[in-house]
Amino acid sequence: MISYSIQKKWKYLAPIIINIPDGILKFAAKEFIKLQKRESIGNELPKRIIFFVTKYCNLRCKHCFYVPHVSSAQEISLSQIKQLAFSTRNHLHQVILTGGEPFLREDFLDIVLSFAENGCKIINIDTNGILIERIDAFLKKVLKDTRAILVFQISLDGPPPIHDQIRGVQGAAKKTLQTISLLSDYYQKYPSRFNGITVSTSINRLNREYLSEVIEKIKPFNNVVHLFNFTRSANLHTFGAPESSLSGFDVPENIILNIDEMKDVFEYLDLKVWKAKNNSLFEFVNREIMMQAIRILEKKSRHFSCLAGKTEVVIYPEGEVGICEMLKPVGNLKETEYDLIKFYKQYKEKFQAIPKCVCTHDCSIMSSIKFSPELLVEMVKKKKAW
């Protein structure tokens, strides 16, 4: 996630930044990295965690990597989550709450309050948008009782018939679009309380032919950003790691785009979305992430350092903790009685080591871009060429 303050100012900064001479641009990139470090890297713990709060979902998505890993083991309880949140007191800048479908947890509001009350500034929620009444009630409570900044990411894979087919539930798209409208209204009413409302479309062979239609569905929402990614699979999109170390978060190979198909999609989005929104920082960065993913798949290498484990950690519903979603967890929070700082210290050598593997995980690429002066300068130069 790009800094909240930078996002708000980008519309006005962009015309200035793209005309800065190269020497000054490099200096500005280094100053930007200093700002991002304050919001990402802590002395005792990364300032961002990705937390799968539940393994359960009310959809059956054909491209979901998580469904095969759902077990009967007990999920981490609210009291344990409160211990976890307290252990990070005044350390976290952002928590990304995902699943499964987070709003299926009856105690989801209490989970969010636990992190907000312990100083976490930004609460990012990934949802399929089906449970609109719960989401509405949740927003009323959180906006009233906390000062947290909210980010919502909602999944929409295509026009309603295609979305419903991919998600395995009739009527899913209708509810999701209603939730997008609801969130857009809240954002308009409380602009200072949101760091963004984004709609995410994961592109694969099931929906690549319907991109124009899903883009048109989101266009009416002026304050909602439409982001894209290529559906990924750990076994196909991770290189240089022993097979035994991979997370097993795989999807059926026949729906994954090949490199040529990805390039075609990229060119289409470049023309229809990114270059049509020159002042949007979200689209600007989204474009770079997808370009880097294609480059990684072509070369099976990267030209930047991976910061997974330094800028973020991943926590799973049963308390397991990992460096990133592409690799197996390193241990379980039970080992330190749900104290995340103690856990991170115990496994610090693994978290701090620069991974030798290469992957297309969006979050890891995003973190790498934020901390690479060369990539930041390269991005601005590309924008100049638009």
N, C-alpha and C positions, 0 to 999 in steps of 0.2 A: 504494500500500500504506500502510495506517495504521500508525503507530508500534507496534512490538512491545510496548513497555511499556504503552501506552494500551490496546491490545487486551486484555492480560491483566487490567488493572484495571477494564475497562469494566463488567463484571457488577456490581461493587460501587459504581462511580461513577455509573452511570446513574440510580438512584433519587434521588441527591443533585442531579445536574446538572439534571434536568428540573424541579426545584422551586426553582432559583436565581432570584432576581429579575432582571429584564431588564438592569439596569445592571451588575450583577456578571457576568451571563452574557456580555455584550459584552467585558468585561475578560478573562474566562476564555478566550473565543474567540481573542483576540489573543495570549494566553500560549501557547495550543495551537499557533497558527501559528508562533510562535518556535521551539517544539520541532520542528515539522515542517520548518522551514527548515534546521535543523541537520542533518537527515537527508535533505534533498532538493537543496539548492542549495549548490554549492561555489564558491570563488573562481575556479577554473580550469576547472571542468567540472561539469555536473550530477552528482549523486551516485547517479543511477539510469540504467542503460541497458537497452534492450530489444534483445536480440541473437538474430536468426534464424540459428542455428548451421548449419542445413542447409535445402536446398530440397526434399529428397526425403521421401517419406512412404509408409507401407505401407497407407494407406487412400485412397479416392477419394470424398471427401465432396462431396455435391451443392451445398453452400453454401460451399465453400472459395473464398476470393478469391485464393489464392496459386498454385494449380495452373497457370493460364494463363501465369504468369510464369516457370515453370521453364525454364531454358536449359541449354545444354551448357557454358557457361562454368565454369571451375574454381572450386570453393569455396575460401574462405580456409583455409589449412592450419593444423595445430596449432602449428607454429613461429611463424607469423604471429599466431595468437591469443595465444600466450605473450608476444610483443612487445606486443600490444595490452593484455593484462592487466598487464604490468609497467609500461607507460606510465601506468596508472591507480593505481599503487601507493599505498595508504592514502588514496585519494580516493573510491572507490566505497562506497556504503552497501548498494546492492542491484543485482543483475543478474538480469534476466528472460531465461531461455534458452528459446527457442521454435523453431518451424520451419514447415513440415515436422515430422517426428518426431525430436526431439533424440536419442533413444536408438538411432536407426539409425546414428549416427556411432560407429564403433569406438573413437574416441578421446574420447568424451564425458566419461568420468571424468576424463581428463587436462585437459580444458577447464575443468571445474568446479574441479579442484585448482589450476589456474593462477590463477583469480580468488580462491579462498579463501586461497591462499598469499600473495597480494598485498594482503590486508587487506579484501577485500569481505566484509561481515558477513552479508548475507542472499542466499541463492541460491534464486531462484524458478524452478521448472521446469514448463513446460506440456507435457503429454503426452497421447496418446490411450490410454495404459495397456495397449497390446497386448503389449508385450515384457516380460512379468512377470518372467521369470528375470533379464533384464538389470537391471531396476529393483531387484530384491531384492539382487543382487550389488553393485550401485552403492551402495545404502543401507548395506550392511554396511561397505563400504570408507570412504565419506565420514563416517559416524558415528564410525568408529574413528580415522581419520587427520586429521580437521579439527575445528575448533570452529565451523564455519559453521552458521548457522540456516537451515533448509530450509523452503521453501514449495512445495507441489505443487498444480497445478491440472489436473484430469482432465476430459475432455469426455464428457458423456453426454447424448444428444439425445432419448431417449425410452425406452419399454420395449424389451426386446431386439429384437423383430422390426422396430420402427420405427428404432431406432438402426442396426441392420445395414443396413437399406434405404437410409438417408441416407448412411451411411459407405461403402457399396459393398462390404462384406466380410461374409460369413456368419460368425457366431460372434464378431464383434468385441465385442459387448456383454458376452458371458460373460466374456471376458478382462479387459475394462475393469472390471467389477464385482469380479472377483477381485483386481485391482490396488488398487481402492478399499479392499477389506477388508484387504489387506496393509499399505497405508499407514496405515489406521486403527489396526492393531495396533502398528506402529512408533511412531506418535504416542503411543499409550497407554503404551508402554514407555519412550520417551524424550521426555517432554513438553517439556522445556527446550530441545530441539534443533529444534523445529518452530514456525514462526510461523503455521501453519495448513495444513490439507488442505481444498481446496475442489473441489467438482464444479461444472462450468460447463455450463449448458444454453443454447445459442444458439437463440432462438425465431424461427420462421418459419412459413410455411404448410404445411410438411411435417410439423411436429410440434406445432403449437399445440393440437390436439385431444387430445393425449396427456399434457398437463402433470401431471394428477393421478396418472397411473401412474408417471411418472418421479420425481415427488416421493415417492411411497410407496417406491420402490426405495432411496432414499437415507436415509429416516427411521431405519432400524435402526442407522445409523452415528452414534452420539451425538456424536462428536468431529469429524465431517466437516460442513462448511458447504456448503449448496447455493446457488449463485449463478446469476443469470440475466442474459441480455442479449438485445437485439434484433439479429438478423443484420443487419449493415450493409454498405453498398456505397458506395465513394468517390464514384461519379458521382451517386448519388441522395441521399446524406446529407452532402454538402459544399456549402456555399453561399458565394458571394463570392470564390471563387478562380477564376482563368482555367482553362479546361478543359485547357490545355496543361500546367498545373502539377500536375494530379492524378496520383496514383500509378497509377491504372488497376486498383486492387484492387477489382474489381467482382464481383458475383454475379448470377445470372439474376434479372431484375426480377420475374418471375412468382411467385417464392417469398418476396419481401420483403413484410412486413406493411404495410398502410396505417395511417394515424394512428388511425382508429376501431378497427381490429383491435388495435393496440398498447394503446389505452386499455382495451379489454376484458380483455386479458391482464394489464395492470397491476392492474386491479380484482380479478381472480381471485387473483393473487399476494399482493396486499395482505391479502386475507381469509384465504387458506389458509397463507401462509408468514410474511410479515413481522410482522403483528400478533399472530401466535401465538408469536413468539419475541422478546419485549420486551427481553431482556437481551443480544441478539446485536448487536455493533457491525457485523459484516460485513453482516448483513441490513439493518440501519439505513442504511448507506451505499449498499448495492446498490439499495435502494428509491429513494434520492435520485438516483442516477445515471440510472436508467431514467425517472424523472419528468422530469429535465432533458433527456434525449434527446427525449422527446415534445414538450416545450416548444420545443426548438430546431427541430424539424421543423414545428411549427405556425407559429412566428413567423419562421423562417429568420434568427434573430438570437440573441444570448446576452446575458445581463445580468451577465456576469462576465468577467474577463480570462483569455485562454487562455495557459497557461504552457508549452506544448509548446516544446521547445528550451531551456528554462531549467531545468526539473525533470527532464528526461530526453532522451535521444537514441536513435535507432533505427539499428541496424547490420544489414545484410543479408548473406547467405551469401557474396557475392562481394566484400565489403569496402565496399560503398556505405554512406553515412551520411545519414540524413535527420532532419528536425525531428519528423515524426510519420508514421504509416502512411498517412495520407490524401494526403500530398503526395510528389512525386518527391524522390529524394535530392539533396543539394546537391553531393556529391563522393564520392571514394573514398579509403579509408585508404592506398592505395598512394602517394598524393601526399605523405604524411608518414612513410613507412616504418612504417605501422601504429602510430604514436604518436597516440593519441586526443586527448591534451591539446594537442599541436601542431595537430592537425586542427581542434579546436574553436576554438582561438585564430585560426587562419587564416580561419575562416568565422563568427567570433563575431558579426559584425553581423547575419547572417541568423538565427542561433540566438537572439540576444537580442531581436530585433524582435518585438513583439506581433503575431501573425498577424491579418490583417484578415478571414480566412475564418472560417467557422463550421461545425462538424461534430458528429457524434454519437459520436466515438471515446471509448470508455469510459475509457481511461487518461487522456486529456486532461481529460475532465470530472472525473475523480477528483482530479487534481492541482489543478484550479481550485477545487473544493470545499474542499480542505485549506487553501487560502490566501485564502479569502474569509470575513471575519468575518460579513458579512451572511448568506451562505448557511449558515454553521455555526449562527448564532442561529436562522435560519428553520427549519433541520432540527430543532433541539431544541424549538422551539415546536410543530412538527407532532407531535412525539412526546408532548408534553404533552396534545395533543388526543386521543390514542389512549385 
